Amino acid sequence: MKYLLLTACSFLLACGNSDDDQGEVTISFNHTVAGADLKHEEILYTNAAGNEYGVTRLEYIVSDIALETAGGKRVELAEFHYRNAFIGATRSVAAKVPGGEYAALRFTFGVDGAKNETGALPSVDHFNNMAWPAPMGGGYHYMRMEGLFRTDDGEGAFITHTGPAGGEDFSIAVSLPLSLTVSGDDWAIAVVMDLNEWYDAPSLYDFNGRGGIMGNADAQLTLQDNGATVFSLGPIGHPDHVGQD
């Protein structure tokens, strides 16, 4: 046993993962529409299809949040994170990471097919409320975005619910290149979701004629493809220089 302990200690020292090198990294998820901060309910935005809209609900799950070194080693920050755009307490996730050079932030938008089974997420209200209906395969929504948009007759409702339609996996693997050196200090990284990107390219997505899409694999595939450009990096810096709600 003494030999095993000495070997483990030697390995840790060789890797340089001492507490002196560690730093806390906070990832914050923010929301814009064409560069403007998202506001609750107000019809202020126009997408590529010409729909004038406002958002009343935006909640989603990101999973497998990790920093990656240039050599490809991943350091996990959180297995699952729930974000409600209008509840500040859900904005950020933080974790201690070893000192080193990091070249990318990676996460999955939603929960990938191998993990997306009912009961796989912690049994707390916000995850339970994201359940995908059992008759449609179970598991969890990736996102529930809802709101109002202007129509010829006044206003209509749009519902953009994404998830494993037809048992297929429509989650999105996100990789955001960065240059981050952790050396005993703390960092804040802002991730920005631009809502208009869901409805823009490569396929135009018009709210007109779109009802419930939870069982519509074609609509889910369109949103998955469009989602490739939804996320970008915002400010990166020490927490006292990067605003944190």
TINUMI-873044 format. One record per residue (C-alpha): residue number from 1; residue in one letter; x, y, z. Coordinates in nm, 2 decimals. Layout:
BEGIN
SITE    k  r       x       y       z
SITE  NUM  A       X       Y       Z
...
END
This chain:
BEGIN
SITE    k  r       x       y       z
SITE    1  M    0.00    0.00    0.00
SITE    2  K    0.29    0.24    0.09
SITE    3  Y    0.44    0.17   -0.26
SITE    4  L    0.11    0.25   -0.43
SITE    5  L    0.07    0.58   -0.24
SITE    6  L    0.43    0.68   -0.33
SITE    7  T    0.38    0.59   -0.69
SITE    8  A    0.05    0.79   -0.71
SITE    9  C    0.22    1.10   -0.55
SITE   10  S    0.51    1.08   -0.78
SITE   11  F    0.28    1.06   -1.08
SITE   12  L    0.09    1.37   -0.97
SITE   13  L    0.41    1.57   -0.92
SITE   14  A    0.54    1.46   -1.26
SITE   15  C    0.22    1.58   -1.42
SITE   16  G    0.24    1.92   -1.25
SITE   17  N   -0.12    1.91   -1.12
SITE   18  S   -0.05    2.07   -0.79
SITE   19  D   -0.31    2.29   -0.62
SITE   20  D   -0.08    2.59   -0.69
SITE   21  D   -0.14    2.55   -1.06
SITE   22  Q   -0.52    2.51   -1.04
SITE   23  G   -0.76    2.78   -1.13
SITE   24  E   -1.14    2.81   -1.13
SITE   25  V   -1.30    2.85   -1.47
SITE   26  T   -1.65    2.99   -1.50
SITE   27  I   -1.85    2.94   -1.82
SITE   28  S   -2.14    3.18   -1.87
SITE   29  F   -2.42    3.13   -2.13
SITE   30  N   -2.56    3.45   -2.27
SITE   31  H   -2.81    3.53   -2.54
SITE   32  T   -2.84    3.78   -2.82
SITE   33  V   -3.04    3.84   -3.13
SITE   34  A   -2.83    3.98   -3.42
SITE   35  G   -2.60    4.13   -3.16
SITE   36  A   -2.87    4.28   -2.93
SITE   37  D   -2.92    4.14   -2.58
SITE   38  L   -3.23    3.92   -2.55
SITE   39  K   -3.52    4.08   -2.38
SITE   40  H   -3.82    3.90   -2.24
SITE   41  E   -4.15    3.89   -2.44
SITE   42  E   -4.10    4.21   -2.64
SITE   43  I   -4.14    4.17   -3.02
SITE   44  L   -3.82    4.34   -3.11
SITE   45  Y   -3.64    4.10   -3.35
SITE   46  T   -3.66    3.99   -3.71
SITE   47  N   -3.52    3.66   -3.84
SITE   48  A   -3.40    3.59   -4.20
SITE   49  A   -3.75    3.47   -4.30
SITE   50  G   -3.89    3.82   -4.21
SITE   51  N   -4.07    3.70   -3.90
SITE   52  E   -4.09    3.97   -3.63
SITE   53  Y   -4.08    3.80   -3.30
SITE   54  G   -4.03    3.80   -2.93
SITE   55  V   -3.93    3.53   -2.69
SITE   56  T   -4.14    3.43   -2.38
SITE   57  R   -3.94    3.11   -2.30
SITE   58  L   -3.59    2.99   -2.36
SITE   59  E   -3.45    2.70   -2.17
SITE   60  Y   -3.21    2.43   -2.27
SITE   61  I   -2.95    2.17   -2.16
SITE   62  V   -2.58    2.16   -2.24
SITE   63  S   -2.38    1.86   -2.15
SITE   64  D   -2.02    1.73   -2.14
SITE   65  I   -1.88    2.08   -2.09
SITE   66  A   -1.50    2.05   -2.11
SITE   67  L   -1.18    2.24   -2.18
SITE   68  E   -0.94    2.07   -2.42
SITE   69  T   -0.57    2.11   -2.43
SITE   70  A   -0.38    2.15   -2.76
SITE   71  G   -0.28    1.78   -2.72
SITE   72  G   -0.65    1.67   -2.71
SITE   73  K   -0.68    1.60   -2.34
SITE   74  R   -1.02    1.70   -2.20
SITE   75  V   -1.09    1.84   -1.85
SITE   76  E   -1.45    1.81   -1.77
SITE   77  L   -1.62    2.11   -1.61
SITE   78  A   -1.98    1.98   -1.58
SITE   79  E   -2.16    1.67   -1.71
SITE   80  F   -2.50    1.85   -1.74
SITE   81  H   -2.61    2.21   -1.71
SITE   82  Y   -2.96    2.36   -1.73
SITE   83  R   -2.99    2.72   -1.86
SITE   84  N   -3.30    2.94   -1.85
SITE   85  A   -3.24    3.26   -2.03
SITE   86  F   -3.46    3.46   -1.79
SITE   87  I   -3.33    3.31   -1.46
SITE   88  G   -2.99    3.46   -1.37
SITE   89  A   -2.91    3.18   -1.12
SITE   90  T   -2.88    2.93   -1.41
SITE   91  R   -2.64    3.15   -1.61
SITE   92  S   -2.30    3.00   -1.51
SITE   93  V   -2.12    2.68   -1.43
SITE   94  A   -1.78    2.68   -1.26
SITE   95  A   -1.51    2.42   -1.18
SITE   96  K   -1.15    2.39   -1.07
SITE   97  V   -0.92    2.28   -1.35
SITE   98  P   -0.55    2.19   -1.35
SITE   99  G   -0.30    2.45   -1.46
SITE  100  G   -0.20    2.43   -1.83
SITE  101  E   -0.27    2.56   -2.18
SITE  102  Y   -0.62    2.51   -2.32
SITE  103  A   -0.71    2.54   -2.69
SITE  104  A   -1.08    2.48   -2.70
SITE  105  L   -1.41    2.48   -2.51
SITE  106  R   -1.63    2.19   -2.60
SITE  107  F   -1.98    2.09   -2.51
SITE  108  T   -2.29    1.92   -2.64
SITE  109  F   -2.60    2.12   -2.70
SITE  110  G   -2.87    1.89   -2.56
SITE  111  V   -2.79    1.54   -2.46
SITE  112  D   -2.64    1.30   -2.71
SITE  113  G   -2.82    0.98   -2.81
SITE  114  A   -2.61    0.74   -2.59
SITE  115  K   -2.70    0.94   -2.28
SITE  116  N   -3.05    1.07   -2.36
SITE  117  E   -3.26    0.82   -2.17
SITE  118  T   -3.53    0.90   -1.92
SITE  119  G   -3.38    0.91   -1.57
SITE  120  A   -3.02    0.97   -1.69
SITE  121  L   -3.02    1.33   -1.56
SITE  122  P   -3.03    1.42   -1.19
SITE  123  S   -3.39    1.41   -1.06
SITE  124  V   -3.45    1.78   -1.00
SITE  125  D   -3.73    1.99   -1.12
SITE  126  H   -3.56    2.18   -1.40
SITE  127  F   -3.43    1.86   -1.56
SITE  128  N   -3.76    1.67   -1.50
SITE  129  N   -3.95    1.95   -1.67
SITE  130  M   -3.74    1.90   -1.98
SITE  131  A   -3.86    1.55   -2.02
SITE  132  W   -3.93    1.43   -2.38
SITE  133  P   -4.27    1.24   -2.39
SITE  134  A   -4.24    0.87   -2.33
SITE  135  P   -4.46    0.78   -2.63
SITE  136  M   -4.21    0.97   -2.85
SITE  137  G   -3.91    0.78   -2.71
SITE  138  G   -3.84    0.94   -2.38
SITE  139  G   -3.53    1.12   -2.28
SITE  140  Y   -3.51    1.50   -2.26
SITE  141  H   -3.56    1.81   -2.47
SITE  142  Y   -3.25    1.98   -2.58
SITE  143  M   -3.43    2.32   -2.59
SITE  144  R   -3.77    2.47   -2.54
SITE  145  M   -3.79    2.82   -2.71
SITE  146  E   -4.13    2.98   -2.74
SITE  147  G   -4.27    3.32   -2.82
SITE  148  L   -4.50    3.53   -3.04
SITE  149  F   -4.45    3.66   -3.39
SITE  150  R   -4.65    3.91   -3.60
SITE  151  T   -4.88    3.76   -3.86
SITE  152  D   -5.13    3.91   -4.12
SITE  153  D   -5.40    3.86   -3.86
SITE  154  G   -5.21    4.00   -3.56
SITE  155  E   -4.99    3.77   -3.36
SITE  156  G   -4.92    3.40   -3.37
SITE  157  A   -4.73    3.16   -3.14
SITE  158  F   -4.41    2.99   -3.24
SITE  159  I   -4.27    2.68   -3.06
SITE  160  T   -3.91    2.57   -3.12
SITE  161  H   -3.88    2.25   -2.92
SITE  162  T   -3.57    2.04   -3.01
SITE  163  G   -3.49    1.69   -2.91
SITE  164  P   -3.46    1.32   -3.02
SITE  165  A   -3.75    1.31   -3.27
SITE  166  G   -3.83    0.96   -3.39
SITE  167  G   -3.56    0.83   -3.17
SITE  168  E   -3.28    1.00   -3.37
SITE  169  D   -3.01    1.20   -3.22
SITE  170  F   -3.02    1.57   -3.31
SITE  171  S   -2.79    1.70   -3.04
SITE  172  I   -2.51    1.94   -3.15
SITE  173  A   -2.14    1.90   -3.08
SITE  174  V   -1.99    2.25   -3.02
SITE  175  S   -1.62    2.33   -3.03
SITE  176  L   -1.51    2.68   -2.97
SITE  177  P   -1.13    2.75   -3.02
SITE  178  L   -0.96    2.97   -2.76
SITE  179  S   -0.62    3.04   -2.61
SITE  180  L   -0.63    3.01   -2.23
SITE  181  T   -0.34    2.97   -1.98
SITE  182  V   -0.44    2.86   -1.63
SITE  183  S   -0.16    2.91   -1.38
SITE  184  G   -0.31    2.94   -1.03
SITE  185  D   -0.56    3.21   -1.14
SITE  186  D   -0.93    3.22   -1.21
SITE  187  W   -1.10    3.28   -1.55
SITE  188  A   -1.44    3.37   -1.69
SITE  189  I   -1.54    3.26   -2.04
SITE  190  A   -1.86    3.40   -2.20
SITE  191  V   -2.05    3.18   -2.45
SITE  192  V   -2.30    3.36   -2.66
SITE  193  M   -2.61    3.21   -2.83
SITE  194  D   -2.74    3.42   -3.12
SITE  195  L   -3.11    3.32   -3.15
SITE  196  N   -3.14    3.43   -3.51
SITE  197  E   -2.89    3.17   -3.62
SITE  198  W   -3.14    2.90   -3.55
SITE  199  Y   -3.35    3.03   -3.83
SITE  200  D   -3.10    3.15   -4.09
SITE  201  A   -2.85    2.92   -4.27
SITE  202  P   -2.80    2.68   -4.43
SITE  203  S   -3.18    2.65   -4.44
SITE  204  L   -3.43    2.93   -4.40
SITE  205  Y   -3.68    2.85   -4.12
SITE  206  D   -4.01    3.04   -4.13
SITE  207  F   -4.25    3.03   -3.83
SITE  208  N   -4.55    3.04   -4.07
SITE  209  G   -4.68    2.69   -4.12
SITE  210  R   -4.48    2.55   -3.83
SITE  211  G   -4.68    2.41   -3.55
SITE  212  G   -4.55    2.15   -3.30
SITE  213  I   -4.22    2.00   -3.44
SITE  214  M   -4.14    1.75   -3.17
SITE  215  G   -4.23    1.46   -3.40
SITE  216  N   -4.09    1.63   -3.72
SITE  217  A   -3.75    1.48   -3.79
SITE  218  D   -3.70    1.71   -4.10
SITE  219  A   -3.76    2.02   -3.88
SITE  220  Q   -3.52    1.88   -3.62
SITE  221  L   -3.26    1.82   -3.88
SITE  222  T   -3.29    2.17   -4.01
SITE  223  L   -3.24    2.32   -3.66
SITE  224  Q   -2.95    2.09   -3.60
SITE  225  D   -2.78    2.20   -3.92
SITE  226  N   -2.85    2.57   -3.85
SITE  227  G   -2.73    2.52   -3.49
SITE  228  A   -2.37    2.48   -3.61
SITE  229  T   -2.33    2.86   -3.60
SITE  230  V   -2.55    2.95   -3.31
SITE  231  F   -2.27    2.96   -3.04
SITE  232  S   -1.97    3.18   -3.03
SITE  233  L   -1.72    3.31   -2.77
SITE  234  G   -1.78    3.64   -2.59
SITE  235  P   -1.53    3.81   -2.36
SITE  236  I   -1.26    3.59   -2.19
SITE  237  G   -1.08    3.73   -1.89
SITE  238  H   -1.04    3.73   -1.51
SITE  239  P   -1.37    3.74   -1.33
SITE  240  D   -1.32    4.09   -1.20
SITE  241  H   -1.28    4.21   -1.57
SITE  242  V   -1.56    4.01   -1.72
SITE  243  G   -1.91    4.09   -1.60
SITE  244  Q   -2.08    3.81   -1.41
SITE  245  D   -2.45    3.82   -1.32
END
